[in-house]
Amino acid sequence: MIRVMVLYVSASVLMYAGLTDFKTIEKANQAYKAEEYAKSASLLEGIKKSNATSELHYNLGNTYYKKGHYEKAIEEYKTSEGVDEASRQYNLGNSYFKNGDLDKSIKSYEESLKHRDDPETRHNLEVAKKEKKKKQEEKKKQEQKDQDKKEDKKNEDKKDQKDKEDKKQNKGQKENDKKKQDEQKNKDDKQKEGKKQEDEKKEDEKQKESDKKEGDKKKSDSPKEKKPEDKKEQKENAPSEAQKQKIKEEKLQEQELKRLMKKMQKGKTPTMMYQMDEGKKGQRSEDAKPW
């Protein structure tokens, strides 16, 4: 914990102050002791224009420090050169520490120790150094944490990118597979269609061949048209008129013979036919009866 050194209004301030300022400084001093720091600062600010001594700035710096206005306190301490340097640097170190500037705080404490070896100053210096180390470690941890977050974000982005690429690749692969399937299906359909057409063509050729064979068979079974040479030969071999007449007579005799035979069969007239040898021709058995 930072220990604060308080310095009240010195006698030198009263020495150079007028009666009015003297009374005002007394009131400011009383307000400071009563921890009425805002009132004390207001009274001191009122006489700063007419009596702006180093002691006044120093005491005003103390008042602003107590009020918590560390930046104003630092400004007043800076302009209060000429007072006790060890105390001035000590209070500057405290103000810088409270304002969060640890490097300047350490430097001010070290300057104070150069003028006077003080246990309070050494204590505050060690506190400031430890706080600085703590801040550095926290900063380092925060930086490492931020770096880890960046690395995680980077890895996450890579993973998301990879997932997108994999998804895109899978989509492309699926599209390629579907395209190949469609192409194979079209190819199979074309092959089936080609085979069907080929089978139909073979069937047509087979039917034509069968029809041709059937036509040839009918043609072979039908009477052949006589060639002119055959007609000529037939005409040359045709019988004469006398031969035609003879054939006609023979047909008539044959018809007549058939008619008589038929008539005899209807009358039930028995007939007898003999077969004789040439040597016995004319001989007949005694018992033989003609009918």
BALOBA-1460 file (C-alpha; in Angstrom, 3 decimals):
// residues 291
<rec num="1" residu="m" x="0.000" y="0.000" z="0.000"/>
<rec num="2" residu="i" x="1.277" y="3.480" z="-0.925"/>
<rec num="3" residu="r" x="1.977" y="5.671" z="2.108"/>
<rec num="4" residu="v" x="1.316" y="9.403" z="1.686"/>
<rec num="5" residu="m" x="3.447" y="12.127" z="3.204"/>
<rec num="6" residu="v" x="1.466" y="15.272" z="4.075"/>
<rec num="7" residu="l" x="3.081" y="18.708" z="4.245"/>
<rec num="8" residu="y" x="1.072" y="21.653" z="5.568"/>
<rec num="9" residu="v" x="1.436" y="25.282" z="4.607"/>
<rec num="10" residu="s" x="4.919" y="26.391" z="5.468"/>
<rec num="11" residu="a" x="5.968" y="29.596" z="7.250"/>
<rec num="12" residu="s" x="7.479" y="30.965" z="4.030"/>
<rec num="13" residu="v" x="4.023" y="31.141" z="2.516"/>
<rec num="14" residu="l" x="2.810" y="33.236" z="5.420"/>
<rec num="15" residu="m" x="5.877" y="35.419" z="5.268"/>
<rec num="16" residu="y" x="5.147" y="36.743" z="1.769"/>
<rec num="17" residu="a" x="1.365" y="36.829" z="2.101"/>
<rec num="18" residu="g" x="-0.672" y="39.908" z="2.831"/>
<rec num="19" residu="l" x="-3.182" y="40.151" z="5.642"/>
<rec num="20" residu="t" x="-6.024" y="39.042" z="3.421"/>
<rec num="21" residu="d" x="-4.026" y="36.191" z="1.945"/>
<rec num="22" residu="f" x="-2.885" y="35.249" z="5.411"/>
<rec num="23" residu="k" x="-6.466" y="34.815" z="6.550"/>
<rec num="24" residu="t" x="-7.327" y="32.889" z="3.387"/>
<rec num="25" residu="i" x="-4.358" y="30.558" z="3.837"/>
<rec num="26" residu="e" x="-5.363" y="29.967" z="7.462"/>
<rec num="27" residu="k" x="-8.872" y="29.037" z="6.341"/>
<rec num="28" residu="a" x="-7.450" y="26.734" z="3.647"/>
<rec num="29" residu="n" x="-5.206" y="25.147" z="6.244"/>
<rec num="30" residu="q" x="-8.113" y="24.559" z="8.596"/>
<rec num="31" residu="a" x="-10.255" y="23.131" z="5.760"/>
<rec num="32" residu="y" x="-7.420" y="20.767" z="4.835"/>
<rec num="33" residu="k" x="-7.140" y="19.539" z="8.440"/>
<rec num="34" residu="a" x="-10.908" y="19.041" z="8.474"/>
<rec num="35" residu="e" x="-10.545" y="16.957" z="5.263"/>
<rec num="36" residu="e" x="-12.579" y="19.558" z="3.409"/>
<rec num="37" residu="y" x="-10.249" y="19.286" z="0.439"/>
<rec num="38" residu="a" x="-12.509" y="20.887" z="-2.131"/>
<rec num="39" residu="k" x="-12.881" y="24.011" z="0.094"/>
<rec num="40" residu="s" x="-9.159" y="24.093" z="0.771"/>
<rec num="41" residu="a" x="-8.327" y="23.846" z="-2.947"/>
<rec num="42" residu="s" x="-10.830" y="26.578" z="-3.796"/>
<rec num="43" residu="l" x="-9.328" y="28.986" z="-1.214"/>
<rec num="44" residu="l" x="-5.772" y="28.311" z="-2.385"/>
<rec num="45" residu="e" x="-6.744" y="28.737" z="-6.042"/>
<rec num="46" residu="g" x="-8.174" y="32.149" z="-5.069"/>
<rec num="47" residu="i" x="-4.822" y="33.537" z="-3.944"/>
<rec num="48" residu="k" x="-2.588" y="31.667" z="-6.485"/>
<rec num="49" residu="k" x="-2.655" y="34.594" z="-8.945"/>
<rec num="50" residu="s" x="-1.427" y="37.113" z="-6.411"/>
<rec num="51" residu="n" x="0.829" y="34.836" z="-4.370"/>
<rec num="52" residu="a" x="1.904" y="31.899" z="-6.618"/>
<rec num="53" residu="t" x="4.867" y="30.641" z="-4.611"/>
<rec num="54" residu="s" x="6.413" y="27.153" z="-4.782"/>
<rec num="55" residu="e" x="5.018" y="26.415" z="-1.340"/>
<rec num="56" residu="l" x="1.512" y="27.400" z="-2.507"/>
<rec num="57" residu="h" x="1.764" y="25.098" z="-5.527"/>
<rec num="58" residu="y" x="3.090" y="22.317" z="-3.323"/>
<rec num="59" residu="n" x="0.262" y="22.646" z="-0.799"/>
<rec num="60" residu="l" x="-2.301" y="22.923" z="-3.629"/>
<rec num="61" residu="g" x="-0.817" y="19.708" z="-5.065"/>
<rec num="62" residu="n" x="-1.356" y="18.035" z="-1.674"/>
<rec num="63" residu="t" x="-4.976" y="19.243" z="-1.653"/>
<rec num="64" residu="y" x="-5.677" y="17.902" z="-5.175"/>
<rec num="65" residu="y" x="-3.997" y="14.622" z="-4.270"/>
<rec num="66" residu="k" x="-6.283" y="14.214" z="-1.256"/>
<rec num="67" residu="k" x="-9.261" y="15.143" z="-3.425"/>
<rec num="68" residu="g" x="-8.322" y="12.398" z="-5.935"/>
<rec num="69" residu="h" x="-7.459" y="14.767" z="-8.762"/>
<rec num="70" residu="y" x="-4.064" y="13.176" z="-9.476"/>
<rec num="71" residu="e" x="-3.368" y="14.868" z="-12.793"/>
<rec num="72" residu="k" x="-3.881" y="18.348" z="-11.235"/>
<rec num="73" residu="a" x="-1.746" y="17.289" z="-8.275"/>
<rec num="74" residu="i" x="1.076" y="16.291" z="-10.642"/>
<rec num="75" residu="e" x="0.929" y="19.672" z="-12.388"/>
<rec num="76" residu="e" x="1.105" y="21.543" z="-9.043"/>
<rec num="77" residu="y" x="4.014" y="19.391" z="-7.793"/>
<rec num="78" residu="k" x="5.946" y="19.993" z="-11.012"/>
<rec num="79" residu="t" x="5.703" y="23.776" z="-10.523"/>
<rec num="80" residu="s" x="6.665" y="23.631" z="-6.863"/>
<rec num="81" residu="e" x="10.438" y="23.382" z="-7.328"/>
<rec num="82" residu="g" x="12.321" y="25.015" z="-4.469"/>
<rec num="83" residu="v" x="10.536" y="23.217" z="-1.641"/>
<rec num="84" residu="d" x="11.958" y="20.094" z="0.000"/>
<rec num="85" residu="e" x="12.988" y="18.051" z="-3.080"/>
<rec num="86" residu="a" x="12.805" y="14.692" z="-1.353"/>
<rec num="87" residu="s" x="9.188" y="15.405" z="-0.307"/>
<rec num="88" residu="r" x="8.261" y="16.854" z="-3.705"/>
<rec num="89" residu="q" x="9.612" y="13.819" z="-5.586"/>
<rec num="90" residu="y" x="7.993" y="11.481" z="-3.064"/>
<rec num="91" residu="n" x="4.560" y="13.068" z="-3.579"/>
<rec num="92" residu="l" x="5.109" y="13.105" z="-7.340"/>
<rec num="93" residu="g" x="5.846" y="9.358" z="-7.123"/>
<rec num="94" residu="n" x="2.584" y="8.841" z="-5.218"/>
<rec num="95" residu="s" x="0.591" y="10.889" z="-7.737"/>
<rec num="96" residu="y" x="2.082" y="9.041" z="-10.713"/>
<rec num="97" residu="f" x="1.366" y="5.699" z="-9.008"/>
<rec num="98" residu="k" x="-2.278" y="6.617" z="-8.382"/>
<rec num="99" residu="n" x="-2.583" y="7.854" z="-11.967"/>
<rec num="100" residu="g" x="-1.292" y="4.506" z="-13.276"/>
<rec num="101" residu="d" x="2.088" y="5.666" z="-14.618"/>
<rec num="102" residu="l" x="4.362" y="3.176" z="-12.831"/>
<rec num="103" residu="d" x="7.559" y="4.017" z="-14.745"/>
<rec num="104" residu="k" x="7.413" y="7.697" z="-13.762"/>
<rec num="105" residu="s" x="6.378" y="6.737" z="-10.265"/>
<rec num="106" residu="i" x="9.496" y="4.539" z="-9.839"/>
<rec num="107" residu="k" x="11.708" y="7.270" z="-11.284"/>
<rec num="108" residu="s" x="10.290" y="9.879" z="-8.845"/>
<rec num="109" residu="y" x="10.811" y="7.560" z="-5.861"/>
<rec num="110" residu="e" x="14.403" y="6.912" z="-6.937"/>
<rec num="111" residu="e" x="14.979" y="10.692" z="-7.251"/>
<rec num="112" residu="s" x="13.566" y="11.213" z="-3.752"/>
<rec num="113" residu="l" x="15.945" y="8.592" z="-2.294"/>
<rec num="114" residu="k" x="18.868" y="10.411" z="-3.871"/>
<rec num="115" residu="h" x="18.031" y="13.433" z="-1.683"/>
<rec num="116" residu="r" x="17.070" y="11.502" z="1.453"/>
<rec num="117" residu="d" x="17.083" y="7.853" z="2.389"/>
<rec num="118" residu="d" x="13.560" y="7.331" z="3.711"/>
<rec num="119" residu="p" x="11.900" y="4.025" z="4.717"/>
<rec num="120" residu="e" x="8.518" y="5.190" z="3.407"/>
<rec num="121" residu="t" x="10.024" y="6.039" z="0.028"/>
<rec num="122" residu="r" x="11.843" y="2.673" z="-0.203"/>
<rec num="123" residu="h" x="8.596" y="0.892" z="0.701"/>
<rec num="124" residu="n" x="6.624" y="2.721" z="-1.997"/>
<rec num="125" residu="l" x="9.397" y="2.075" z="-4.530"/>
<rec num="126" residu="e" x="9.232" y="-1.703" z="-3.896"/>
<rec num="127" residu="v" x="5.438" y="-1.599" z="-4.127"/>
<rec num="128" residu="a" x="5.656" y="0.244" z="-7.453"/>
<rec num="129" residu="k" x="8.212" y="-2.231" z="-8.830"/>
<rec num="130" residu="k" x="6.103" y="-5.237" z="-7.783"/>
<rec num="131" residu="e" x="3.023" y="-3.635" z="-9.298"/>
<rec num="132" residu="k" x="4.924" y="-3.010" z="-12.522"/>
<rec num="133" residu="k" x="6.067" y="-6.647" z="-12.626"/>
<rec num="134" residu="k" x="2.523" y="-7.793" z="-11.933"/>
<rec num="135" residu="k" x="1.194" y="-5.546" z="-14.708"/>
<rec num="136" residu="q" x="3.853" y="-6.871" z="-17.078"/>
<rec num="137" residu="e" x="2.930" y="-10.470" z="-16.265"/>
<rec num="138" residu="e" x="-0.754" y="-9.686" z="-16.648"/>
<rec num="139" residu="k" x="-0.012" y="-7.923" z="-19.913"/>
<rec num="140" residu="k" x="2.054" y="-10.886" z="-21.068"/>
<rec num="141" residu="k" x="-0.734" y="-13.271" z="-20.088"/>
<rec num="142" residu="q" x="-3.264" y="-11.075" z="-21.818"/>
<rec num="143" residu="e" x="-1.080" y="-10.909" z="-24.914"/>
<rec num="144" residu="q" x="-0.692" y="-14.686" z="-24.817"/>
<rec num="145" residu="k" x="-4.423" y="-15.019" z="-24.322"/>
<rec num="146" residu="d" x="-5.055" y="-12.679" z="-27.230"/>
<rec num="147" residu="q" x="-2.526" y="-14.619" z="-29.293"/>
<rec num="148" residu="d" x="-4.242" y="-17.873" z="-28.388"/>
<rec num="149" residu="k" x="-7.574" y="-16.347" z="-29.345"/>
<rec num="150" residu="k" x="-6.116" y="-15.207" z="-32.643"/>
<rec num="151" residu="e" x="-4.627" y="-18.651" z="-33.186"/>
<rec num="152" residu="d" x="-7.928" y="-20.303" z="-32.275"/>
<rec num="153" residu="k" x="-9.744" y="-17.900" z="-34.578"/>
<rec num="154" residu="k" x="-7.235" y="-18.640" z="-37.297"/>
<rec num="155" residu="n" x="-7.620" y="-22.393" z="-36.793"/>
<rec num="156" residu="e" x="-11.387" y="-22.003" z="-36.667"/>
<rec num="157" residu="d" x="-11.293" y="-20.016" z="-39.893"/>
<rec num="158" residu="k" x="-9.089" y="-22.707" z="-41.457"/>
<rec num="159" residu="k" x="-11.492" y="-25.380" z="-40.254"/>
<rec num="160" residu="d" x="-14.471" y="-23.447" z="-41.608"/>
<rec num="161" residu="q" x="-12.637" y="-22.923" z="-44.885"/>
<rec num="162" residu="k" x="-11.735" y="-26.608" z="-45.036"/>
<rec num="163" residu="d" x="-15.327" y="-27.572" z="-44.216"/>
<rec num="164" residu="k" x="-16.521" y="-25.284" z="-46.992"/>
<rec num="165" residu="e" x="-13.975" y="-26.740" z="-49.410"/>
<rec num="166" residu="d" x="-14.878" y="-30.290" z="-48.359"/>
<rec num="167" residu="k" x="-18.562" y="-29.484" z="-48.719"/>
<rec num="168" residu="k" x="-17.927" y="-27.939" z="-52.100"/>
<rec num="169" residu="q" x="-15.762" y="-30.887" z="-53.115"/>
<rec num="170" residu="n" x="-18.378" y="-33.372" z="-51.895"/>
<rec num="171" residu="k" x="-21.040" y="-31.463" z="-53.771"/>
<rec num="172" residu="g" x="-18.874" y="-31.475" z="-56.891"/>
<rec num="173" residu="q" x="-18.158" y="-35.196" z="-56.418"/>
<rec num="174" residu="k" x="-21.856" y="-35.924" z="-56.043"/>
<rec num="175" residu="e" x="-22.594" y="-33.885" z="-59.153"/>
<rec num="176" residu="n" x="-19.839" y="-35.739" z="-61.030"/>
<rec num="177" residu="d" x="-21.149" y="-39.095" z="-59.789"/>
<rec num="178" residu="k" x="-24.685" y="-38.156" z="-60.826"/>
<rec num="179" residu="k" x="-23.382" y="-36.962" z="-64.186"/>
<rec num="180" residu="k" x="-21.502" y="-40.233" z="-64.665"/>
<rec num="181" residu="q" x="-24.589" y="-42.197" z="-63.637"/>
<rec num="182" residu="d" x="-26.714" y="-40.235" z="-66.103"/>
<rec num="183" residu="e" x="-24.115" y="-40.738" z="-68.829"/>
<rec num="184" residu="q" x="-23.925" y="-44.470" z="-68.054"/>
<rec num="185" residu="k" x="-27.729" y="-44.686" z="-68.020"/>
<rec num="186" residu="n" x="-27.912" y="-42.890" z="-71.377"/>
<rec num="187" residu="k" x="-25.213" y="-45.185" z="-72.697"/>
<rec num="188" residu="d" x="-27.067" y="-48.267" z="-71.436"/>
<rec num="189" residu="d" x="-30.331" y="-46.940" z="-72.884"/>
<rec num="190" residu="k" x="-28.628" y="-46.345" z="-76.233"/>
<rec num="191" residu="q" x="-27.127" y="-49.840" z="-76.145"/>
<rec num="192" residu="k" x="-30.522" y="-51.322" z="-75.302"/>
<rec num="193" residu="e" x="-32.151" y="-49.277" z="-78.046"/>
<rec num="194" residu="g" x="-29.416" y="-50.283" z="-80.497"/>
<rec num="195" residu="k" x="-29.761" y="-53.942" z="-79.535"/>
<rec num="196" residu="k" x="-33.530" y="-53.681" z="-79.845"/>
<rec num="197" residu="q" x="-33.217" y="-52.140" z="-83.293"/>
<rec num="198" residu="e" x="-30.648" y="-54.774" z="-84.243"/>
<rec num="199" residu="d" x="-32.939" y="-57.553" z="-83.020"/>
<rec num="200" residu="e" x="-35.853" y="-56.016" z="-84.907"/>
<rec num="201" residu="k" x="-33.683" y="-55.773" z="-88.006"/>
<rec num="202" residu="k" x="-32.643" y="-59.412" z="-87.645"/>
<rec num="203" residu="e" x="-36.269" y="-60.371" z="-87.109"/>
<rec num="204" residu="d" x="-37.266" y="-58.431" z="-90.216"/>
<rec num="205" residu="e" x="-34.498" y="-60.101" z="-92.216"/>
<rec num="206" residu="k" x="-35.537" y="-63.473" z="-90.859"/>
<rec num="207" residu="q" x="-39.173" y="-62.773" z="-91.743"/>
<rec num="208" residu="k" x="-38.137" y="-61.628" z="-95.202"/>
<rec num="209" residu="e" x="-36.068" y="-64.766" z="-95.625"/>
<rec num="210" residu="s" x="-38.995" y="-66.867" z="-94.454"/>
<rec num="211" residu="d" x="-41.353" y="-65.029" z="-96.817"/>
<rec num="212" residu="k" x="-38.886" y="-65.496" z="-99.637"/>
<rec num="213" residu="k" x="-38.643" y="-69.229" z="-98.954"/>
<rec num="214" residu="e" x="-42.422" y="-69.487" z="-98.786"/>
<rec num="215" residu="g" x="-42.708" y="-67.603" z="-102.061"/>
<rec num="216" residu="d" x="-40.128" y="-69.839" z="-103.691"/>
<rec num="217" residu="k" x="-41.989" y="-72.894" z="-102.456"/>
<rec num="218" residu="k" x="-45.297" y="-71.659" z="-103.840"/>
<rec num="219" residu="k" x="-43.598" y="-70.800" z="-107.037"/>
<rec num="220" residu="s" x="-42.066" y="-74.259" z="-107.289"/>
<rec num="221" residu="d" x="-45.437" y="-75.922" z="-106.524"/>
<rec num="222" residu="s" x="-47.337" y="-73.868" z="-109.125"/>
<rec num="223" residu="p" x="-47.282" y="-74.963" z="-112.776"/>
<rec num="224" residu="k" x="-44.272" y="-73.598" z="-114.501"/>
<rec num="225" residu="e" x="-44.858" y="-71.352" z="-117.374"/>
<rec num="226" residu="k" x="-43.706" y="-72.948" z="-120.474"/>
<rec num="227" residu="k" x="-40.872" y="-71.353" z="-122.139"/>
<rec num="228" residu="p" x="-41.161" y="-70.407" z="-125.757"/>
<rec num="229" residu="e" x="-38.776" y="-73.238" z="-126.632"/>
<rec num="230" residu="d" x="-41.040" y="-75.757" z="-124.828"/>
<rec num="231" residu="k" x="-44.065" y="-74.439" z="-126.671"/>
<rec num="232" residu="k" x="-42.282" y="-74.750" z="-129.948"/>
<rec num="233" residu="e" x="-41.204" y="-78.330" z="-129.154"/>
<rec num="234" residu="q" x="-44.722" y="-79.202" z="-128.030"/>
<rec num="235" residu="k" x="-46.104" y="-77.777" z="-131.233"/>
<rec num="236" residu="e" x="-43.665" y="-79.809" z="-133.279"/>
<rec num="237" residu="n" x="-44.578" y="-83.010" z="-131.389"/>
<rec num="238" residu="a" x="-48.334" y="-82.354" z="-131.574"/>
<rec num="239" residu="p" x="-50.335" y="-85.232" z="-133.322"/>
<rec num="240" residu="s" x="-51.709" y="-84.805" z="-136.814"/>
<rec num="241" residu="e" x="-55.412" y="-84.638" z="-137.660"/>
<rec num="242" residu="a" x="-55.557" y="-88.392" z="-138.627"/>
<rec num="243" residu="q" x="-53.889" y="-89.330" z="-135.364"/>
<rec num="244" residu="k" x="-56.304" y="-87.130" z="-133.457"/>
<rec num="245" residu="q" x="-59.224" y="-88.851" z="-135.214"/>
<rec num="246" residu="k" x="-57.849" y="-92.291" z="-134.405"/>
<rec num="247" residu="i" x="-57.359" y="-91.340" z="-130.778"/>
<rec num="248" residu="k" x="-60.884" y="-90.030" z="-130.660"/>
<rec num="249" residu="e" x="-62.271" y="-93.311" z="-132.078"/>
<rec num="250" residu="e" x="-60.267" y="-95.345" z="-129.610"/>
<rec num="251" residu="k" x="-61.656" y="-93.259" z="-126.778"/>
<rec num="252" residu="l" x="-65.180" y="-93.823" z="-128.058"/>
<rec num="253" residu="q" x="-64.631" y="-97.597" z="-128.313"/>
<rec num="254" residu="e" x="-63.207" y="-97.600" z="-124.824"/>
<rec num="255" residu="q" x="-66.196" y="-95.684" z="-123.532"/>
<rec num="256" residu="e" x="-68.584" y="-98.028" z="-125.308"/>
<rec num="257" residu="l" x="-66.824" y="-101.052" z="-123.900"/>
<rec num="258" residu="k" x="-67.097" y="-99.611" z="-120.403"/>
<rec num="259" residu="r" x="-70.779" y="-98.937" z="-120.967"/>
<rec num="260" residu="l" x="-71.461" y="-102.551" z="-122.107"/>
<rec num="261" residu="m" x="-69.519" y="-103.951" z="-119.199"/>
<rec num="262" residu="k" x="-71.468" y="-101.827" z="-116.854"/>
<rec num="263" residu="k" x="-74.736" y="-102.944" z="-118.422"/>
<rec num="264" residu="m" x="-73.817" y="-106.611" z="-118.239"/>
<rec num="265" residu="q" x="-72.977" y="-106.225" z="-114.566"/>
<rec num="266" residu="k" x="-76.398" y="-104.761" z="-113.955"/>
<rec num="267" residu="g" x="-78.061" y="-107.819" z="-115.697"/>
<rec num="268" residu="k" x="-76.054" y="-110.258" z="-113.613"/>
<rec num="269" residu="t" x="-74.958" y="-112.171" z="-116.687"/>
<rec num="270" residu="p" x="-72.075" y="-114.481" z="-115.694"/>
<rec num="271" residu="t" x="-69.070" y="-114.444" z="-117.830"/>
<rec num="272" residu="m" x="-66.294" y="-116.936" z="-118.163"/>
<rec num="273" residu="m" x="-62.788" y="-116.247" z="-119.245"/>
<rec num="274" residu="y" x="-60.341" y="-118.922" z="-120.318"/>
<rec num="275" residu="q" x="-56.650" y="-119.036" z="-120.690"/>
<rec num="276" residu="m" x="-55.429" y="-121.630" z="-123.113"/>
<rec num="277" residu="d" x="-52.039" y="-122.872" z="-124.087"/>
<rec num="278" residu="e" x="-51.053" y="-122.712" z="-127.720"/>
<rec num="279" residu="g" x="-50.868" y="-126.510" z="-128.070"/>
<rec num="280" residu="k" x="-54.308" y="-127.147" z="-126.639"/>
<rec num="281" residu="k" x="-56.113" y="-124.341" z="-128.344"/>
<rec num="282" residu="g" x="-59.592" y="-125.432" z="-129.495"/>
<rec num="283" residu="q" x="-59.941" y="-128.351" z="-127.047"/>
<rec num="284" residu="r" x="-62.494" y="-128.238" z="-124.364"/>
<rec num="285" residu="s" x="-63.446" y="-130.503" z="-121.439"/>
<rec num="286" residu="e" x="-66.559" y="-132.626" z="-121.752"/>
<rec num="287" residu="d" x="-67.836" y="-131.365" z="-118.488"/>
<rec num="288" residu="a" x="-67.087" y="-127.801" z="-119.294"/>
<rec num="289" residu="k" x="-70.084" y="-125.548" z="-119.488"/>
<rec num="290" residu="p" x="-69.989" y="-122.212" z="-121.149"/>
<rec num="291" residu="w" x="-72.145" y="-120.732" z="-118.401"/>
